[in-house]
Amino acid sequence: MTLEWTPAALASAARYRTDQPGMRAVNKAVASLVDDPAPPEAFIRGGYRRLSVGPYRIRYLVEGDLITILRVDRL
């Protein structure tokens, strides 16, 4: 599996860079998607998936062997 971040996802995650423990948890969750792109706690909505990590929500797409991180938002 290949993992990529869209420019919008990088920009949205950058807004929360002062929350280092939260961003470490987000990065760990994103890295684990390579091993399991459909964890049981992920919610499928239309064409994309959503994963909650603490107060953050990660929205991503899985297309074949490519995982694209679309956005990181705070709940």
C-alpha positions as CSV (number, residue, x, y, z in Angstrom):
1,M,0.0,0.0,0.0
2,T,1.1,3.5,-0.8
3,L,0.2,6.5,1.4
4,E,-0.1,10.1,0.2
5,W,-1.3,13.3,1.7
6,T,-3.2,15.9,-0.4
7,P,-2.0,19.6,0.0
8,A,-5.3,20.3,1.7
9,A,-4.7,17.5,4.2
10,L,-1.2,18.8,5.0
11,A,-2.6,22.4,5.4
12,S,-5.5,21.2,7.6
13,A,-3.1,19.1,9.9
14,A,-0.7,22.1,10.1
15,R,-3.3,24.1,11.9
16,Y,-3.0,21.7,14.9
17,R,0.8,21.5,15.1
18,T,0.8,23.0,18.6
19,D,-0.9,19.9,19.8
20,Q,2.1,17.6,19.5
21,P,0.6,14.6,21.4
22,G,-2.5,14.8,19.2
23,M,-0.6,15.0,16.0
24,R,1.6,12.1,17.0
25,A,-1.5,10.0,17.5
26,V,-2.9,11.1,14.1
27,N,0.4,10.2,12.4
28,K,0.5,6.8,14.1
29,A,-3.1,6.1,13.0
30,V,-2.3,7.2,9.5
31,A,0.8,5.0,9.3
32,S,-1.2,2.0,10.6
33,L,-3.6,2.4,7.6
34,V,-0.9,1.0,5.4
35,D,-1.3,-2.4,7.2
36,D,-5.1,-2.2,7.6
37,P,-6.8,0.4,5.5
38,A,-10.2,-0.6,6.9
39,P,-9.9,-0.7,10.7
40,P,-13.1,-1.7,12.5
41,E,-13.4,1.8,14.0
42,A,-13.4,3.5,10.6
43,F,-16.7,4.8,9.2
44,I,-17.4,4.4,5.5
45,R,-19.3,7.3,4.0
46,G,-19.9,7.3,0.3
47,G,-16.6,7.1,-1.4
48,Y,-14.4,8.0,1.5
49,R,-13.6,6.7,5.0
50,R,-13.4,8.6,8.3
51,L,-11.3,7.6,11.3
52,S,-11.5,9.4,14.7
53,V,-8.4,9.7,16.7
54,G,-8.9,11.5,20.0
55,P,-10.4,14.9,19.1
56,Y,-9.4,14.6,15.5
57,R,-11.1,13.2,12.4
58,I,-9.1,11.8,9.5
59,R,-10.9,11.6,6.1
60,Y,-9.2,9.4,3.5
61,L,-9.8,7.4,0.3
62,V,-8.7,3.9,-0.5
63,E,-8.3,3.2,-4.2
64,G,-6.6,0.0,-5.0
65,D,-3.1,0.1,-3.4
66,L,-3.3,3.9,-2.8
67,I,-4.5,5.5,0.4
68,T,-5.0,9.3,0.1
69,I,-5.4,11.4,3.2
70,L,-7.9,14.1,2.3
71,R,-8.3,16.2,5.5
72,V,-7.5,16.2,9.2
73,D,-10.1,18.1,11.3
74,R,-10.8,18.6,14.9
75,L,-14.2,17.4,16.3
